[in-house]
């Protein structure tokens, strides 16, 4: 399995903090946010990484290099003018080279054990095409709302639903395990109403084909560091994770 980490965003809601620094490289508890995500993936046994960059991409590659200082291998893909998580993943197909994928958003953090547990669940059930990690929120209108059944299988994923419209408190946490078949589904994605090539479109097709996606629900804390006021929560998670 190889890890694909999405680290292309600027993070406009963070204001001046990202004028000269890409969002995933903002330091929390003394390290870049995306470094914490990489280390969590390493806990899950991942040694090969692909970082998808764009805004101030040279800062990311300049900091991590080829990964040898961390005892891992890192390749880079620069996202093109198409936007969306689906196309960002698709750009990594050749470098993934037939392996399964641990996909992580580089600006979302949670407890280190979550990554390892998700990979373990994926490996224990060979009939799964994917595992999707979820976190509880009051209303998932800013992310992706997830519905799943009593069997723990995902039944629907809705990207940025209108506020107060979805009967679910579960939000996509930005961590997925996929079999390599995910790339064939990504190739079918068409632009959404926002003009983005969104991963939920592929998830919808997977479910429609009768393939299985297991939900893994986070019991602890999770943070999407999208605004300045989110930084203390992210720092607390990273500090505990680096000291565990």
Secondary structure, 3 states (H helix, E strand, C coil): CEEEEEECCCCHHHHHHHCCCCHHHCEECCEEHHHHHHHHHHHCCCCEEEEEECCCHHHHHHHHCCCHHHCCEEEEEECCCCCCHHHHHHCCHHHHCCCCEEEEECCEEECHHHHHHHHHHHHHCCCEEEEEEEEECCCHHHCEEEEECCCCEEEEEEECCCCCCCCCCEEEEEEEEECCCHHHHHCCCCCCCCCCCCHHHHHHHHHHCCCEEEEEECCCCEEECCCHHHHHHHHHHHHHHHHC
